[in-house]
């Protein structure tokens, strides 16, 4: 997980996981709409997962 990805996950979570697939992007987008913190936490969890 690079520093750029972490910063992107903090400021705009859906863009941080855009290369992980449409499902991840959609989930993080919905979480971000529900609240900024759930979106950030979800994005960091997906980015921390070693599988793509």
HTML snippet that shows the backbone in 3Dmol.js (N, CA, C, O; Angstrom):
<script src="https://3Dmol.org/build/3Dmol-min.js"></script>
<div id="view" style="width:600px;height:400px;position:relative"></div>
<script>
const pdb = `
ATOM      1  N   UNK A   1       0.861  -1.170   0.000  1.00  0.00           N
ATOM      2  CA  UNK A   1       0.000   0.000   0.000  1.00  0.00           C
ATOM      3  C   UNK A   1       0.904   1.230   0.000  1.00  0.00           C
ATOM      4  O   UNK A   1       1.702   1.417   0.919  1.00  0.00           O
ATOM      5  N   UNK A   2       0.783   2.051  -1.010  1.00  0.00           N
ATOM      6  CA  UNK A   2       1.643   3.225  -1.132  1.00  0.00           C
ATOM      7  C   UNK A   2       1.044   4.423  -0.386  1.00  0.00           C
ATOM      8  O   UNK A   2      -0.137   4.447  -0.041  1.00  0.00           O
ATOM      9  N   UNK A   3       1.889   5.391  -0.159  1.00  0.00           N
ATOM     10  CA  UNK A   3       1.462   6.609   0.520  1.00  0.00           C
ATOM     11  C   UNK A   3       0.402   7.342  -0.310  1.00  0.00           C
ATOM     12  O   UNK A   3      -0.544   7.909   0.238  1.00  0.00           O
ATOM     13  N   UNK A   4       0.570   7.324  -1.622  1.00  0.00           N
ATOM     14  CA  UNK A   4      -0.414   7.973  -2.490  1.00  0.00           C
ATOM     15  C   UNK A   4      -1.789   7.328  -2.344  1.00  0.00           C
ATOM     16  O   UNK A   4      -2.803   8.023  -2.286  1.00  0.00           O
ATOM     17  N   UNK A   5      -1.819   5.999  -2.284  1.00  0.00           N
ATOM     18  CA  UNK A   5      -3.102   5.291  -2.117  1.00  0.00           C
ATOM     19  C   UNK A   5      -3.745   5.622  -0.776  1.00  0.00           C
ATOM     20  O   UNK A   5      -4.960   5.799  -0.688  1.00  0.00           O
ATOM     21  N   UNK A   6      -2.922   5.705   0.270  1.00  0.00           N
ATOM     22  CA  UNK A   6      -3.460   6.020   1.601  1.00  0.00           C
ATOM     23  C   UNK A   6      -4.047   7.427   1.609  1.00  0.00           C
ATOM     24  O   UNK A   6      -5.140   7.644   2.132  1.00  0.00           O
ATOM     25  N   UNK A   7      -3.326   8.381   1.030  1.00  0.00           N
ATOM     26  CA  UNK A   7      -3.842   9.751   0.971  1.00  0.00           C
ATOM     27  C   UNK A   7      -5.107   9.825   0.127  1.00  0.00           C
ATOM     28  O   UNK A   7      -6.048  10.540   0.473  1.00  0.00           O
ATOM     29  N   UNK A   8      -5.129   9.100  -0.959  1.00  0.00           N
ATOM     30  CA  UNK A   8      -6.322   9.071  -1.802  1.00  0.00           C
ATOM     31  C   UNK A   8      -7.490   8.423  -1.055  1.00  0.00           C
ATOM     32  O   UNK A   8      -8.632   8.861  -1.190  1.00  0.00           O
ATOM     33  N   UNK A   9      -7.208   7.388  -0.272  1.00  0.00           N
ATOM     34  CA  UNK A   9      -8.259   6.732   0.512  1.00  0.00           C
ATOM     35  C   UNK A   9      -8.814   7.661   1.588  1.00  0.00           C
ATOM     36  O   UNK A   9      -9.987   7.566   1.948  1.00  0.00           O
ATOM     37  N   UNK A  10      -7.983   8.549   2.097  1.00  0.00           N
ATOM     38  CA  UNK A  10      -8.448   9.477   3.131  1.00  0.00           C
ATOM     39  C   UNK A  10      -9.279  10.605   2.524  1.00  0.00           C
ATOM     40  O   UNK A  10     -10.309  10.983   3.082  1.00  0.00           O
ATOM     41  N   UNK A  11      -8.838  11.147   1.383  1.00  0.00           N
ATOM     42  CA  UNK A  11      -9.516  12.303   0.819  1.00  0.00           C
ATOM     43  C   UNK A  11     -10.676  11.950  -0.113  1.00  0.00           C
ATOM     44  O   UNK A  11     -11.691  12.648  -0.116  1.00  0.00           O
ATOM     45  N   UNK A  12     -10.547  10.892  -0.896  1.00  0.00           N
ATOM     46  CA  UNK A  12     -11.651  10.444  -1.746  1.00  0.00           C
ATOM     47  C   UNK A  12     -11.584   8.931  -1.893  1.00  0.00           C
ATOM     48  O   UNK A  12     -10.984   8.423  -2.841  1.00  0.00           O
ATOM     49  N   UNK A  13     -12.198   8.208  -0.960  1.00  0.00           N
ATOM     50  CA  UNK A  13     -12.074   6.752  -0.895  1.00  0.00           C
ATOM     51  C   UNK A  13     -12.422   5.977  -2.169  1.00  0.00           C
ATOM     52  O   UNK A  13     -11.705   5.026  -2.480  1.00  0.00           O
ATOM     53  N   UNK A  14     -13.469   6.316  -2.928  1.00  0.00           N
ATOM     54  CA  UNK A  14     -13.763   5.503  -4.118  1.00  0.00           C
ATOM     55  C   UNK A  14     -12.640   5.492  -5.161  1.00  0.00           C
ATOM     56  O   UNK A  14     -12.420   4.472  -5.814  1.00  0.00           O
ATOM     57  N   UNK A  15     -11.929   6.610  -5.326  1.00  0.00           N
ATOM     58  CA  UNK A  15     -10.839   6.643  -6.299  1.00  0.00           C
ATOM     59  C   UNK A  15      -9.665   5.767  -5.874  1.00  0.00           C
ATOM     60  O   UNK A  15      -8.900   5.311  -6.723  1.00  0.00           O
ATOM     61  N   UNK A  16      -9.511   5.526  -4.582  1.00  0.00           N
ATOM     62  CA  UNK A  16      -8.398   4.710  -4.101  1.00  0.00           C
ATOM     63  C   UNK A  16      -8.576   3.247  -4.487  1.00  0.00           C
ATOM     64  O   UNK A  16      -7.588   2.534  -4.659  1.00  0.00           O
ATOM     65  N   UNK A  17      -9.825   2.784  -4.627  1.00  0.00           N
ATOM     66  CA  UNK A  17     -10.076   1.371  -4.905  1.00  0.00           C
ATOM     67  C   UNK A  17     -10.612   1.128  -6.307  1.00  0.00           C
ATOM     68  O   UNK A  17     -11.159   0.061  -6.586  1.00  0.00           O
ATOM     69  N   UNK A  18     -10.462   2.099  -7.183  1.00  0.00           N
ATOM     70  CA  UNK A  18     -11.051   1.985  -8.516  1.00  0.00           C
ATOM     71  C   UNK A  18     -10.449   0.834  -9.321  1.00  0.00           C
ATOM     72  O   UNK A  18     -11.134   0.269 -10.174  1.00  0.00           O
ATOM     73  N   UNK A  19      -9.199   0.476  -9.078  1.00  0.00           N
ATOM     74  CA  UNK A  19      -8.581  -0.623  -9.835  1.00  0.00           C
ATOM     75  C   UNK A  19      -8.877  -1.990  -9.227  1.00  0.00           C
ATOM     76  O   UNK A  19      -8.443  -3.005  -9.772  1.00  0.00           O
ATOM     77  N   UNK A  20      -9.591  -2.043  -8.132  1.00  0.00           N
ATOM     78  CA  UNK A  20      -9.940  -3.316  -7.487  1.00  0.00           C
ATOM     79  C   UNK A  20     -11.224  -3.912  -8.032  1.00  0.00           C
ATOM     80  O   UNK A  20     -11.612  -5.010  -7.633  1.00  0.00           O
ATOM     81  N   UNK A  21     -11.885  -3.213  -8.930  1.00  0.00           N
ATOM     82  CA  UNK A  21     -13.098  -3.746  -9.548  1.00  0.00           C
ATOM     83  C   UNK A  21     -14.305  -2.870  -9.283  1.00  0.00           C
ATOM     84  O   UNK A  21     -14.298  -2.004  -8.409  1.00  0.00           O
ATOM     85  N   UNK A  22     -15.329  -3.119 -10.058  1.00  0.00           N
ATOM     86  CA  UNK A  22     -16.546  -2.321  -9.985  1.00  0.00           C
ATOM     87  C   UNK A  22     -17.273  -2.523  -8.649  1.00  0.00           C
ATOM     88  O   UNK A  22     -17.847  -1.582  -8.099  1.00  0.00           O
ATOM     89  N   UNK A  23     -17.244  -3.737  -8.143  1.00  0.00           N
ATOM     90  CA  UNK A  23     -17.925  -4.028  -6.881  1.00  0.00           C
ATOM     91  C   UNK A  23     -17.320  -3.279  -5.713  1.00  0.00           C
ATOM     92  O   UNK A  23     -18.043  -2.726  -4.883  1.00  0.00           O
ATOM     93  N   UNK A  24     -16.001  -3.257  -5.644  1.00  0.00           N
ATOM     94  CA  UNK A  24     -15.324  -2.537  -4.563  1.00  0.00           C
ATOM     95  C   UNK A  24     -15.594  -1.042  -4.666  1.00  0.00           C
ATOM     96  O   UNK A  24     -15.854  -0.377  -3.663  1.00  0.00           O
ATOM     97  N   UNK A  25     -15.531  -0.521  -5.884  1.00  0.00           N
ATOM     98  CA  UNK A  25     -15.794   0.902  -6.091  1.00  0.00           C
ATOM     99  C   UNK A  25     -17.205   1.252  -5.646  1.00  0.00           C
ATOM    100  O   UNK A  25     -17.416   2.264  -4.978  1.00  0.00           O
ATOM    101  N   UNK A  26     -18.174   0.415  -6.016  1.00  0.00           N
ATOM    102  CA  UNK A  26     -19.571   0.681  -5.676  1.00  0.00           C
ATOM    103  C   UNK A  26     -19.795   0.630  -4.170  1.00  0.00           C
ATOM    104  O   UNK A  26     -20.475   1.490  -3.611  1.00  0.00           O
ATOM    105  N   UNK A  27     -19.225  -0.373  -3.516  1.00  0.00           N
ATOM    106  CA  UNK A  27     -19.382  -0.504  -2.063  1.00  0.00           C
ATOM    107  C   UNK A  27     -18.781   0.696  -1.345  1.00  0.00           C
ATOM    108  O   UNK A  27     -19.403   1.261  -0.446  1.00  0.00           O
ATOM    109  N   UNK A  28     -17.585   1.081  -1.738  1.00  0.00           N
ATOM    110  CA  UNK A  28     -16.927   2.207  -1.085  1.00  0.00           C
ATOM    111  C   UNK A  28     -17.662   3.510  -1.389  1.00  0.00           C
ATOM    112  O   UNK A  28     -17.744   4.387  -0.529  1.00  0.00           O
ATOM    113  N   UNK A  29     -18.190   3.643  -2.588  1.00  0.00           N
ATOM    114  CA  UNK A  29     -18.965   4.834  -2.936  1.00  0.00           C
ATOM    115  C   UNK A  29     -20.215   4.943  -2.062  1.00  0.00           C
ATOM    116  O   UNK A  29     -20.539   6.025  -1.574  1.00  0.00           O
ATOM    117  N   UNK A  30     -20.906   3.839  -1.867  1.00  0.00           N
ATOM    118  CA  UNK A  30     -22.110   3.839  -1.020  1.00  0.00           C
ATOM    119  C   UNK A  30     -21.744   4.134   0.428  1.00  0.00           C
ATOM    120  O   UNK A  30     -22.436   4.896   1.103  1.00  0.00           O
ATOM    121  N   UNK A  31     -20.653   3.527   0.908  1.00  0.00           N
ATOM    122  CA  UNK A  31     -20.212   3.805   2.273  1.00  0.00           C
ATOM    123  C   UNK A  31     -19.828   5.271   2.443  1.00  0.00           C
ATOM    124  O   UNK A  31     -20.101   5.870   3.484  1.00  0.00           O
ATOM    125  N   UNK A  32     -19.204   5.843   1.437  1.00  0.00           N
ATOM    126  CA  UNK A  32     -18.824   7.257   1.503  1.00  0.00           C
ATOM    127  C   UNK A  32     -20.055   8.152   1.505  1.00  0.00           C
ATOM    128  O   UNK A  32     -20.069   9.186   2.173  1.00  0.00           O
ATOM    129  N   UNK A  33     -21.083   7.767   0.767  1.00  0.00           N
ATOM    130  CA  UNK A  33     -22.324   8.541   0.791  1.00  0.00           C
ATOM    131  C   UNK A  33     -22.999   8.476   2.161  1.00  0.00           C
ATOM    132  O   UNK A  33     -23.622   9.443   2.600  1.00  0.00           O
ATOM    133  N   UNK A  34     -22.872   7.335   2.829  1.00  0.00           N
ATOM    134  CA  UNK A  34     -23.449   7.190   4.175  1.00  0.00           C
ATOM    135  C   UNK A  34     -22.665   7.987   5.213  1.00  0.00           C
ATOM    136  O   UNK A  34     -23.219   8.425   6.221  1.00  0.00           O
ATOM    137  N   UNK A  35     -21.413   8.165   4.963  1.00  0.00           N
ATOM    138  CA  UNK A  35     -20.553   8.910   5.880  1.00  0.00           C
ATOM    139  C   UNK A  35     -19.116   8.790   5.426  1.00  0.00           C
ATOM    140  O   UNK A  35     -18.700   7.759   4.898  1.00  0.00           O
ATOM    141  N   UNK A  36     -18.374   9.839   5.633  1.00  0.00           N
ATOM    142  CA  UNK A  36     -16.998   9.861   5.147  1.00  0.00           C
ATOM    143  C   UNK A  36     -16.125   8.815   5.857  1.00  0.00           C
ATOM    144  O   UNK A  36     -15.321   8.145   5.209  1.00  0.00           O
ATOM    145  N   UNK A  37     -16.274   8.671   7.156  1.00  0.00           N
ATOM    146  CA  UNK A  37     -15.431   7.742   7.922  1.00  0.00           C
ATOM    147  C   UNK A  37     -15.670   6.289   7.523  1.00  0.00           C
ATOM    148  O   UNK A  37     -14.691   5.563   7.358  1.00  0.00           O
ATOM    149  N   UNK A  38     -16.904   5.817   7.359  1.00  0.00           N
ATOM    150  CA  UNK A  38     -17.065   4.431   6.887  1.00  0.00           C
ATOM    151  C   UNK A  38     -16.429   4.185   5.524  1.00  0.00           C
ATOM    152  O   UNK A  38     -15.902   3.101   5.275  1.00  0.00           O
ATOM    153  N   UNK A  39     -16.473   5.170   4.648  1.00  0.00           N
ATOM    154  CA  UNK A  39     -15.830   5.041   3.341  1.00  0.00           C
ATOM    155  C   UNK A  39     -14.327   4.923   3.454  1.00  0.00           C
ATOM    156  O   UNK A  39     -13.710   4.112   2.764  1.00  0.00           O
ATOM    157  N   UNK A  40     -13.731   5.729   4.319  1.00  0.00           N
ATOM    158  CA  UNK A  40     -12.279   5.684   4.527  1.00  0.00           C
ATOM    159  C   UNK A  40     -11.869   4.351   5.120  1.00  0.00           C
ATOM    160  O   UNK A  40     -10.899   3.743   4.669  1.00  0.00           O
ATOM    161  N   UNK A  41     -12.590   3.894   6.119  1.00  0.00           N
ATOM    162  CA  UNK A  41     -12.266   2.615   6.755  1.00  0.00           C
ATOM    163  C   UNK A  41     -12.402   1.470   5.754  1.00  0.00           C
ATOM    164  O   UNK A  41     -11.536   0.597   5.687  1.00  0.00           O
ATOM    165  N   UNK A  42     -13.475   1.471   4.985  1.00  0.00           N
ATOM    166  CA  UNK A  42     -13.665   0.425   3.979  1.00  0.00           C
ATOM    167  C   UNK A  42     -12.570   0.441   2.928  1.00  0.00           C
ATOM    168  O   UNK A  42     -12.072  -0.615   2.536  1.00  0.00           O
ATOM    169  N   UNK A  43     -12.193   1.616   2.470  1.00  0.00           N
ATOM    170  CA  UNK A  43     -11.135   1.724   1.452  1.00  0.00           C
ATOM    171  C   UNK A  43      -9.802   1.227   2.012  1.00  0.00           C
ATOM    172  O   UNK A  43      -9.068   0.523   1.319  1.00  0.00           O
ATOM    173  N   UNK A  44      -9.486   1.581   3.241  1.00  0.00           N
ATOM    174  CA  UNK A  44      -8.228   1.123   3.831  1.00  0.00           C
ATOM    175  C   UNK A  44      -8.219  -0.391   4.031  1.00  0.00           C
ATOM    176  O   UNK A  44      -7.179  -1.029   3.870  1.00  0.00           O
ATOM    177  N   UNK A  45      -9.353  -0.962   4.376  1.00  0.00           N
ATOM    178  CA  UNK A  45      -9.435  -2.408   4.522  1.00  0.00           C
ATOM    179  C   UNK A  45      -9.223  -3.098   3.177  1.00  0.00           C
ATOM    180  O   UNK A  45      -8.479  -4.075   3.087  1.00  0.00           O
ATOM    181  N   UNK A  46      -9.876  -2.590   2.134  1.00  0.00           N
ATOM    182  CA  UNK A  46      -9.701  -3.192   0.804  1.00  0.00           C
ATOM    183  C   UNK A  46      -8.282  -3.033   0.309  1.00  0.00           C
ATOM    184  O   UNK A  46      -7.733  -3.957  -0.292  1.00  0.00           O
ATOM    185  N   UNK A  47      -7.671  -1.880   0.547  1.00  0.00           N
ATOM    186  CA  UNK A  47      -6.297  -1.661   0.104  1.00  0.00           C
ATOM    187  C   UNK A  47      -5.304  -2.502   0.889  1.00  0.00           C
ATOM    188  O   UNK A  47      -4.252  -2.868   0.364  1.00  0.00           O
ATOM    189  N   UNK A  48      -5.621  -2.811   2.130  1.00  0.00           N
ATOM    190  CA  UNK A  48      -4.719  -3.597   2.969  1.00  0.00           C
ATOM    191  C   UNK A  48      -4.804  -5.089   2.664  1.00  0.00           C
ATOM    192  O   UNK A  48      -3.928  -5.849   3.076  1.00  0.00           O
ATOM    193  N   UNK A  49      -5.831  -5.520   1.957  1.00  0.00           N
ATOM    194  CA  UNK A  49      -6.000  -6.926   1.601  1.00  0.00           C
ATOM    195  C   UNK A  49      -4.964  -7.285   0.525  1.00  0.00           C
ATOM    196  O   UNK A  49      -4.915  -6.620  -0.510  1.00  0.00           O
ATOM    197  N   UNK A  50      -4.138  -8.315   0.742  1.00  0.00           N
ATOM    198  CA  UNK A  50      -3.082  -8.636  -0.223  1.00  0.00           C
ATOM    199  C   UNK A  50      -3.618  -9.199  -1.549  1.00  0.00           C
ATOM    200  O   UNK A  50      -2.935  -9.106  -2.569  1.00  0.00           O
ATOM    201  N   UNK A  51      -4.806  -9.770  -1.552  1.00  0.00           N
ATOM    202  CA  UNK A  51      -5.383 -10.305  -2.795  1.00  0.00           C
ATOM    203  C   UNK A  51      -5.973  -9.175  -3.593  1.00  0.00           C
ATOM    204  O   UNK A  51      -6.446  -8.190  -3.025  1.00  0.00           O
ATOM    205  N   UNK A  52      -5.952  -9.301  -4.919  1.00  0.00           N
ATOM    206  CA  UNK A  52      -6.569  -8.271  -5.750  1.00  0.00           C
ATOM    207  C   UNK A  52      -7.974  -8.592  -6.066  1.00  0.00           C
ATOM    208  O   UNK A  52      -8.642  -7.825  -6.759  1.00  0.00           O
TER     209      UNK A  52
END
`;
const viewer = $3Dmol.createViewer("view");
viewer.addModel(pdb, "pdb");
viewer.setStyle({}, {cartoon: {color: "spectrum"}});
viewer.zoomTo();
viewer.render();
</script>
